[in-house]
């Protein structure tokens, strides 16, 4: 379907097309990737408007495969001389690296597709004026102050817009525009030596939506609830210690999926590219197609096709069409999160997962939307099946080793499950495990009515670092015999 773009967008598209045509070198493969990014953040803390933050950024990254090597160069000088100089640097790097490259980049069959994508926004950022946005946040912030023991409280909206044009010397032409919203609430309560924090959204709620996200996510009604839960936590006992069943809410499943499935399955990490910076992976290439990553109830998809999810797109940043693929099916590990270049190096099928966070960075293997598929259980039925267990919500801390294997995660709030019923609230809940053995202990998965579409706005990876949005949709999941412990 032909999409409508603004005059300003169309003018920049036309300019970059013209510059590419004027400067593209005679090489095996050449591409230009244009980004125009704008971030807006508005926050009200303790009833006071914080300084407004707006960041605008624009530039291009050029990529060249030539004489067996690869070269990149970036510039914000969108002129013929600026882009030509970038291509000259990229060609020089490709020729230099071709003499020692581990892969013959000239033999990689890079895609040359044409297409477009636009976030499905119903009520855009511009539909509400600044005064109305501030009033909305001030109201949400004021409703967090539910007593004298609440010592800090804040409400925030973060909006991100990116226009992205990708052109190749084989006729590829892709334009995509992304609108993302991240609403958040936070409240901190104190009583004597005890301080607790309860949040909404923040690290787990990021979608490609406009202001409709506030109603659909429950933001408008969340202030009183999380404030009351913070006060409740002040009086709650610490989480007990021991082996027990663990029921994780979707907003904690985000972190569990991200750290113990997403990162270890990134193919460039498996191939060793992240070793010096963020570690390697316990996964090796011989595991694909046969390794029992989780119980037969575990089904995980790479799915950039759900329109409202944080990292949905029609094409990745190497121009490859994005399609839903099973990464893990019935517990068996099927394929890595590796894009065109990495899958060629590994000689194993991957997915359309090449992504870059800005025009300054080359595309690398990243998660996009990595989702746990719904099972058959209602939430109440999962609770009723547990004799001795705990239900944990909302991540607040994480630690995982540099092979993404042994982990320890903490949550904001938990409730004990005793004889099939949710009982008393406990604070400072934590649990630990080993990635594959933890997922093999999966004993129940919530059905589609329990699934929540969530995501995080700032997953970090790469050297130099890239912070990027990632989507995780998940139902609540129940795990057997997990090592649970409390904090101090």
C-alpha positions in Angstrom: 0.0 0.0 0.0 1.3 3.4 -0.9 1.8 5.5 2.2 1.6 9.3 2.5 4.6 11.2 3.8 4.9 14.8 4.8 6.5 17.4 2.5 9.5 17.6 4.7 10.0 13.8 4.7 9.6 13.7 0.9 12.1 16.5 0.5 14.8 14.6 2.5 14.0 11.4 0.7 14.5 13.2 -2.7 17.7 14.8 -1.5 19.3 11.5 -0.3 18.3 9.8 -3.5 19.9 12.5 -5.5 23.1 12.4 -3.4 23.4 8.6 -3.7 23.0 8.7 -7.5 25.7 11.4 -7.7 28.2 9.7 -5.5 27.7 5.9 -5.5 31.0 4.2 -6.4 31.6 1.3 -8.9 31.9 -1.5 -6.3 30.4 -5.0 -5.7 27.9 -3.6 -3.3 27.1 -0.1 -2.0 24.3 1.2 0.2 23.4 4.4 2.0 21.2 4.5 5.1 19.7 7.9 6.1 18.4 8.5 9.6 16.4 11.5 10.9 15.8 11.1 14.6 13.9 13.2 17.2 13.5 12.4 20.9 11.2 14.3 23.2 11.1 13.7 26.9 8.7 15.5 29.4 8.8 14.7 33.1 7.0 16.0 36.2 8.6 15.2 39.5 7.0 16.0 42.8 4.6 18.2 41.0 7.4 20.3 39.3 8.0 20.3 35.6 11.6 19.1 34.9 13.6 20.7 32.1 12.2 19.7 28.7 14.5 17.5 26.6 14.5 17.4 22.8 17.2 15.9 20.7 17.3 16.1 16.9 19.8 14.2 14.8 20.3 13.5 11.1 23.0 11.9 8.9 23.9 8.9 6.7 25.9 5.7 6.9 27.4 4.3 3.7 28.5 0.7 3.3 30.7 -0.8 0.6 31.6 -4.4 -0.2 34.6 -4.3 -2.6 37.5 -6.6 -3.4 36.4 -9.0 -0.7 36.4 -6.4 2.1 33.8 -4.3 3.8 34.0 -0.6 4.6 31.8 1.9 6.5 31.7 5.7 6.8 29.2 8.1 8.3 28.6 11.8 7.8 26.1 14.4 8.8 27.1 16.6 5.8 24.3 16.0 3.4 26.0 17.5 0.4 27.5 15.9 -2.7 31.0 16.5 -1.4 30.2 15.2 2.1 28.6 11.9 0.9 31.3 11.4 -1.8 34.0 11.8 0.9 32.2 9.2 3.0 32.1 6.7 0.1 35.8 7.3 -0.6 36.6 6.4 3.0 34.4 3.3 2.9 36.0 2.1 -0.3 39.5 2.6 1.1 38.6 0.6 4.2 37.1 -2.2 2.1 40.2 -2.5 0.0 42.4 -2.5 3.1 40.4 -5.1 5.0 39.8 -7.3 2.0 43.4 -8.6 2.3 42.7 -10.1 5.8 38.9 -10.4 6.1 37.5 -13.7 7.6 34.7 -13.5 5.1 34.7 -12.6 1.4 32.2 -9.8 1.5 32.0 -9.6 -2.2 30.4 -13.0 -2.4 27.6 -12.1 0.1 24.3 -11.9 -1.8 23.0 -8.6 -0.3 19.3 -7.9 -0.8 18.0 -5.1 -3.1 14.3 -4.8 -2.1 11.8 -2.0 -2.4 9.1 -1.2 0.2 8.0 0.9 3.1 6.6 0.8 6.7 4.9 3.2 9.0 4.0 2.8 12.7 0.3 2.4 13.2 -0.3 5.6 15.3 -3.9 6.7 16.0 -3.2 9.7 18.1 0.2 11.2 17.3 2.6 13.1 19.5 1.6 16.4 17.8 -2.1 15.9 18.5 -1.6 17.1 22.0 0.0 20.4 22.8 2.7 20.9 25.3 0.4 22.4 27.9 -1.9 19.5 27.7 1.0 17.0 28.0 2.3 18.8 31.1 -1.2 18.8 32.6 -1.6 15.1 31.9 1.7 14.3 33.6 1.1 16.7 36.5 -2.2 15.0 37.2 -0.7 11.5 37.1 2.2 12.7 39.3 0.0 14.3 41.9 -2.0 11.1 42.2 1.1 9.3 43.2 1.4 11.3 46.4 -0.8 9.1 48.6 0.7 9.8 52.0 3.6 11.4 54.0 5.7 8.2 53.6 5.9 8.8 49.8 9.1 10.7 49.5 9.6 10.8 45.7 7.2 10.5 42.8 7.4 11.2 39.1 5.6 10.8 35.8 7.2 10.9 32.3 6.5 10.6 28.6 9.3 9.8 26.1 8.5 9.9 22.4 10.9 8.7 19.7 10.5 9.3 16.0 12.8 8.0 13.3 12.6 8.4 9.5 14.9 5.9 7.8 15.7 5.6 4.0 17.9 2.7 2.7 19.2 2.7 -0.9 21.4 0.2 -2.7 23.3 0.1 -5.9 21.1 -2.7 -7.1 18.0 -0.6 -7.0 16.9 -1.3 -3.4 14.8 1.5 -2.0 13.1 1.2 1.5 11.6 4.0 3.5 10.4 3.4 7.0 9.2 5.7 9.8 8.8 4.7 13.4 6.9 6.4 16.2 7.5 5.0 19.7 6.1 6.0 23.1 7.4 5.1 26.5 5.2 6.3 29.4 6.4 5.7 33.0 5.5 6.3 36.6 7.7 5.9 39.7 7.1 6.3 43.4 9.5 5.8 46.3 8.3 5.3 49.9 10.3 5.5 53.1 9.7 4.5 56.7 12.7 4.7 59.0 15.6 2.7 57.5 13.3 1.1 54.9 13.0 2.5 51.4 11.1 0.9 48.5 10.3 1.9 44.9 7.4 0.8 42.7 7.2 1.7 39.0 4.9 1.4 36.0 6.2 1.2 32.4 9.7 2.5 32.5 12.0 -0.3 31.3 9.2 -2.6 30.1 6.6 -0.6 28.3 7.6 0.7 24.9 5.4 0.4 21.8 5.0 1.9 18.3 1.9 3.8 19.3 0.7 7.4 20.0 -1.3 8.5 23.0 -3.6 5.6 22.7 -0.9 3.6 24.6 -2.0 5.5 27.8 -5.4 3.9 27.8 -4.4 0.5 26.4 -1.6 0.0 28.9 -3.6 1.3 31.9 -1.3 4.3 32.5 -4.2 6.6 33.3 -5.4 4.4 36.2 -2.0 3.2 37.5 -0.9 6.1 39.8 -3.0 5.1 42.9 -2.3 1.4 42.5 1.5 1.6 42.4 1.5 4.2 45.2 -0.6 1.9 47.4 1.7 -1.0 46.5 4.7 1.0 47.5 3.2 1.7 50.9 2.2 -1.9 51.3 5.8 -3.0 50.6 7.1 -0.8 53.4 5.3 -3.1 55.9 5.9 -6.3 54.0 8.4 -9.0 55.2 11.4 -9.8 53.1 11.0 -12.6 50.5 11.7 -16.0 52.0 14.5 -18.3 50.8 14.3 -21.7 49.3 13.3 -23.8 46.3 9.8 -23.2 45.1 7.6 -22.7 42.0 8.0 -19.3 40.5 5.3 -17.5 38.5 6.7 -14.5 36.6 4.5 -11.6 35.4 4.9 -10.4 31.8 6.8 -7.3 32.9 9.4 -9.6 34.4 9.3 -12.0 31.5 10.6 -9.1 29.4 13.9 -9.2 31.2 14.0 -13.0 31.4 13.5 -13.4 27.7 15.9 -10.6 26.9 18.9 -11.7 28.9 18.7 -15.5 28.8 17.3 -16.1 25.3 17.8 -12.9 23.2 21.4 -12.0 23.9 22.8 -15.6 23.9 21.2 -16.3 20.5 22.6 -13.3 18.7 24.8 -14.9 16.0 27.6 -12.3 16.0 28.0 -13.0 19.7 28.1 -16.7 19.1 30.8 -16.1 16.4 32.8 -14.1 19.0 32.3 -10.5 17.8 31.2 -9.3 21.3 33.8 -11.2 23.3 36.0 -8.2 24.1 33.1 -6.0 25.2 29.9 -7.7 26.4 31.0 -11.3 26.5 30.2 -14.4 24.4 27.4 -17.0 24.6 27.1 -20.5 26.0 25.3 -21.4 22.7 27.5 -23.0 20.0 26.6 -23.6 16.3 26.2 -27.3 16.8 23.3 -26.8 19.2 20.9 -25.5 16.5 18.3 -28.0 15.4 18.7 -30.3 18.4 19.4 -28.6 21.7 16.7 -28.7 24.3 16.7 -25.1 25.3 13.4 -25.3 27.3 10.6 -27.6 28.2 8.2 -28.6 25.3 5.9 -25.7 26.4 8.5 -23.1 25.3 7.8 -21.5 21.9 9.7 -18.4 21.0 9.3 -16.3 17.8 11.3 -13.6 16.1 8.3 -11.5 15.0 8.8 -8.0 13.6 5.4 -8.2 12.0 3.2 -7.2 15.0 2.6 -3.5 14.0 2.3 -1.9 17.5 5.3 -3.7 19.0 8.4 -1.7 19.8 10.7 -3.3 17.2 8.4 -4.1 14.3 9.6 -3.2 10.8 9.1 -4.4 7.2 12.8 -4.6 6.4 16.0 -4.7 8.6 18.8 -2.3 8.1 20.5 -4.4 5.5 17.3 -4.3 3.4 16.1 -7.9 4.2 12.4 -8.5 4.4 11.3 -9.2 7.9 9.1 -12.3 8.6 7.9 -14.2 11.6 10.2 -17.2 12.4 10.3 -19.7 15.2 13.6 -19.4 17.1 12.6 -22.1 19.6 9.8 -24.5 19.0 8.5 -27.1 21.5 11.6 -26.3 23.5 14.1 -27.1 20.7 16.5 -24.4 19.5 16.0 -23.9 15.8 17.8 -20.8 14.5 20.0 -17.9 15.7 19.3 -14.2 15.6 21.7 -13.6 12.8 21.3 -11.4 9.7 22.5 -11.7 6.2 26.3 -11.1 6.8 26.4 -13.3 9.9 24.4 -16.2 8.5 26.7 -16.2 5.5 29.7 -16.4 7.8 28.1 -19.2 9.8 26.5 -21.0 6.9 23.3 -21.2 8.8 19.9 -19.6 8.2 19.1 -16.7 10.5 16.5 -13.9 10.4 16.2 -10.3 9.3 17.9 -8.9 12.4 20.5 -6.4 11.2 19.8 -3.2 13.1 21.6 0.1 13.8 20.6 2.7 16.4 21.7 5.7 14.4 23.4 6.9 11.3 26.7 6.8 13.1 26.7 3.0 13.5 26.8 0.1 11.2 24.0 -2.5 11.5 24.8 -5.5 13.7 22.8 -8.6 14.8 20.1 -7.5 17.3 16.9 -8.7 18.8 13.8 -7.0 17.4 10.6 -8.5 18.7 11.4 -11.7 20.5 8.2 -13.2 21.9 7.1 -16.1 24.0 4.0 -17.6 22.3 0.9 -18.1 24.5 0.1 -21.5 25.9 -3.3 -22.8 27.2 -3.5 -21.7 30.9 -5.6 -19.0 32.5 -3.7 -17.0 35.2 -6.0 -18.3 38.0 -5.5 -21.9 37.0 -1.7 -21.5 37.1 -2.0 -20.1 40.6 -4.3 -22.9 41.7 -1.8 -25.5 40.5 0.9 -24.3 42.9 1.2 -25.6 46.4 4.3 -23.7 47.5 5.5 -20.8 45.3 5.8 -17.1 44.6 4.5 -14.6 42.0 7.0 -11.9 41.0 6.4 -8.6 39.2 8.5 -5.9 37.6 12.2 -6.1 37.3 14.5 -3.9 39.4 17.9 -5.6 39.1 19.7 -8.0 36.8 23.1 -9.8 36.7 24.1 -12.4 34.2 27.6 -13.8 33.4 29.5 -13.0 30.2 28.3 -16.2 28.5 24.7 -15.3 29.2 24.3 -18.4 31.3 24.2 -18.0 35.1 21.9 -15.3 36.2 20.4 -13.5 39.2 17.4 -11.2 38.9 15.4 -9.1 41.3 11.9 -7.8 41.3 10.0 -4.9 42.9 7.1 -6.9 44.3 6.0 -10.5 45.0 3.2 -12.5 46.6 3.5 -15.9 48.1 1.4 -18.7 46.6 0.2 -21.1 49.3 -2.1 -24.0 48.5 -3.3 -22.6 45.3 -3.9 -19.0 46.5 -2.1 -15.7 46.3 -1.4 -14.7 49.9 0.8 -12.2 51.6 3.0 -9.6 49.8 6.8 -9.8 50.3 9.5 -7.3 49.3 12.9 -7.6 47.7 12.2 -10.9 45.9 15.1 -12.4 43.9 15.7 -15.6 42.0 18.7 -17.3 40.3 19.3 -20.0 37.8 21.1 -21.2 34.7 19.6 -20.3 31.4 18.8 -23.6 29.8 18.0 -25.5 32.9 15.7 -22.7 34.0 13.7 -22.7 30.7 13.5 -26.5 30.9 11.7 -26.1 34.3 8.9 -24.2 32.5 5.7 -26.0 33.6 2.8 -23.7 32.5 2.4 -20.8 30.0 -0.5 -18.3 30.1 -3.0 -18.2 27.3 -3.6 -15.4 24.8 -5.9 -13.6 27.2 -2.9 -13.1 29.6 -0.4 -12.0 27.0 1.0 -8.5 27.2 2.8 -6.6 24.4 5.8 -4.9 26.1 9.3 -3.8 25.2 12.4 -1.9 26.3 13.7 1.3 24.8 17.4 1.0 25.5 19.0 -2.4 24.9 22.8 -1.9 24.8 25.2 -3.9 22.6 28.1 -3.4 20.3 31.4 -1.5 20.4 31.0 1.4 20.1 27.8 0.9 22.0 24.4 1.0 20.4 21.2 1.5 22.5 18.1 0.2 20.6 14.5 -0.6 21.2 13.5 -4.3 21.6 10.0 -5.8 21.9 9.0 -8.7 24.1 5.4 -10.0 24.2 4.7 -12.6 26.7 2.1 -14.2 28.9 2.9 -15.0 32.6 5.0 -18.2 32.9 5.3 -20.8 35.7 8.6 -22.4 36.5 9.2 -25.4 38.9 11.7 -25.6 41.7 13.5 -22.3 41.4 16.1 -21.0 43.8 14.4 -18.0 45.4 15.8 -15.6 48.0 15.2 -12.2 49.7 17.2 -9.0 49.9 18.5 -7.1 52.9 
